[in-house]
Amino acid sequence: MNFIKDALERGQSALNEYEAKRFLSGFGVPVTRETLVYNTKAAAAEAAEIGFPVVLKASGANLFHKTEIGGVALNLKNEKEVRDESRRLLEIEGCEALLVQEMVKGEREFACGLTRHEHFGPCVMFGLGGIFTEVFEDISFRMAPLTLGDAREMMEEVRSKKIFGPFRGEQAADTESLARILVALGEIGMQYEDVEQIDLNPIKIRSNGQPVAVDALVLLKKKEKIEMPPKKPLERKR
């Protein structure tokens, strides 16, 4: 399935989170176990299948920053909590479906992204994630395409790199997996000119050290409409 082409044909300015993760997983980016449903009964059933606790999110083509509008419910422990939150989320303006997602445990959060610079083209970002991305601005950039060596250098440049090691009883982060995520983002930037920006924040580090993208945003370029001049009527030859 060509997620980018289909979204553009539908006039979307971004992929919804479910589409974004399916697209990214095609490039080897590890993402959460999750499924998209359209009613409370299905949400409860899928949550039981995934295993509690779960995360429930409002999903829609124009719901980009779900936390700010109360569109995320964390740590739901049973089917009743899922049904109650499902009803609430479905009332949010723009909510078209519900994303039922595994609840990922892990103390460390990073951010990876892609942006298009006016002069330098697609650039890849790595840094501290979660709520600290904007607070500490501990980030590193490289122009795409990236090698694994480039990605490793990016991780060495952040000030918070000490938390790559064993942390609060958790194993050391798998930095090679993080490096492959950065390389993949660079590949996407080179292959898909219609992808304007990608934001993976947070990428959580599981207790076993493996990274996983728990949230993903893929923004698309707006297509400019080309106005065609009106056709002149054909003149009859005399």
N, C-alpha and C positions, 0 to 999 in steps of 0.2 A: 504493500500500500504506500502510495506517495503522499505522505502527510502534508508536505509543503504545497504541492500542486493542488491538492484537493482543498486545502484551507484557502488558498488564494482564489480559487474558482468560486468558493462560497462567499468571498468578500471579507474574510476574517483578517484582522490585523495581528493575530497571534494564534498559536496553538493552545488549546486548553491543556491543563496539566497532564491529563491522561494521554493525550496525543503527543505532547512534548516528551514524556518519558518513553513512550513506545518508539518514537523517532530516535531519541538518544540511545536507547538500548541497542538499536541496530548498529551503532558505532562502538558498542562494547562498554558503554557507560553503565555501571551498576545502579539499578533503581529499586525502589521498594516494591514488595508484593502488594498488588492492589487490583481493584476491579471497579468498573463504572456501573452504577445502577440508577433506576429512575423512580423508585418508590420506597417507602419505609419497610415494607415486608421483605423486599429483595435485599435491602441494606442490612437488616438483621440476620438474614440467612447467610449472606456473604461474610459478614463479620464473624459468625460462628465458624465458618469454613476456614477463614484466615487464622483465627485464634485470638482470644482476648489477651491483653487490651488492644484496642484498635484506635485509629484516627479516622474521623469523618470530615470531609471537606465539601463545601459547595463548589459545583463545577459549572462553568459557562464560558462561552466564547469571549465575553468581555469582563470576566472576573479575574483580574490580574493580581490584586493585592488582597487576598481573602482575609488575612488576619485583621486588617484594619476595619473590616465591616462585620466582624464576628462570624466569618465564614469557615472557621476551623474549630473542631471539637476534639480535644486530646484525651487520651487515656480512658476511653470508654470500656467499662469492665464487663458489661453483660448486654443481652439483647434489648432489655427495657431501656437502658441508657441510649442505645443506638437508635431505637424507634423514636424516643423523645427528641433527640437531637436532629434526627432526620426531618421530623415535622417542622422544627424551627428553621433549619437550613433551607428547606424547600420554599419557605416564605420570603427569602431574601430576593430582592429584585435582581433579575439576571441569572438566577440559579436555574440551570436546565437539567442537572443531574447531580448525583452524589458520588463522590470518590471514597471508597472504603479501602483503608490502607493499614498495613501493619504498623504497630507502634515500635519504632526503633529505639533501643536503649543505647546510650553512649554519652560520655561526658564531653567529647571534643567535637567541635564543629568548624568546618572550613567552607570557603566559597570559591567557586570556579565560574568563569564567565567568558563570553565572547562579545566584542563590540566592534563596530566598523568605524575606523578613523577616517576623516575626510582625506588625509594625505597618505597615511600609512596602511590603509586597508584593514583587513580583519586582524584584530589583536586579542590575545588571550590573557585573562587575568586569574591570579591565584592569591588568596589571602585568608585571614581569619574570618570565620563565618558567624552566622546567627545575628544577634543584635549588636555584636561588636564590630561588624564590617565597617559601618559608618563612624563608629565612635573612635576607633583606634587607627583606621585607615592603614592597616598593616598589610599592604598588597604589593604584588609584583606583576609586571606586564612584559609580554613578548609579542612580536609580530608573527603572524602565521605565514608559512607552516612551521611547526615545531618538531624537533627531534626529541627523543627521550632525554638526551643530555640537556637540551634547553629547558625542559620541564623540571629536571632535577635542580638546575641552577635557580629557577624561579622559587622553588621551595626553600632553598638555602638562603635566599635573600630576605625572607620575612623574619621579623624580629621574634615572632612567637614560635619559632621552629623547635624549641625545646619540647613542646607538647607532642611532637612526633614520637617521642620515646615512650616507654611504659609510663602509664598515668593512672593514679588512683586505683590500682589493682587491675587495670586493663592492659592488654598487650600493646606493644609498639604499633603505631600506624603503619599500614602497608603503603609505603611511599611510592613503590613501583606502580601500584594500582592507581594512586593519585596522579602520577606522571602520565599514565596511559589515558586518563580522563582529559588532561590538558592537551595531549597530542590529538585526541579525538575531536575536541572542540576546534582546534586549528584546522583539521581536515574538513569539518563541516563548513567553516568559514571560507575555505578555498573552493569547495564543491558547490555550495548553495549561496549564490549571490542574493537571493531573496530573503535570506536570514539576516536580519539587521542586528539582533542581540540575543544572547542566551544568558540566563542567570540561574545558576545552580546554587541555591543558598537556603538552607544549609546542606552541605554534604556531611553527614554524621559518620563518625568512626565507631563501628560496633566494638563491643568489648574484646572481640577476637582480633581487632586491628583492621578489619576490612571496611573500606569506605562505601557509602551508599547515598545516592541523591534522594532526599526525602521531599524536596520541592524543586520544581523546574518551570522556567518560563522561557518560551521561544517567541520573540517578536519578529514580525515580518515587515518587509519594505512595503510602503504604500505605493500602489500602482498609480502613476499619473495618467490621467485621461488625456489622450491626444485629440484635440479638436480638429476635425477635418473641415477644410473650407467647403462651402456649399458648391455643389456642382452647377456649372453654367449650362443653360439649355443649349442643345445643339442647334447651330444655325443651318438652316436649309440652304443648299446650294441653288443658285438661280441659273 
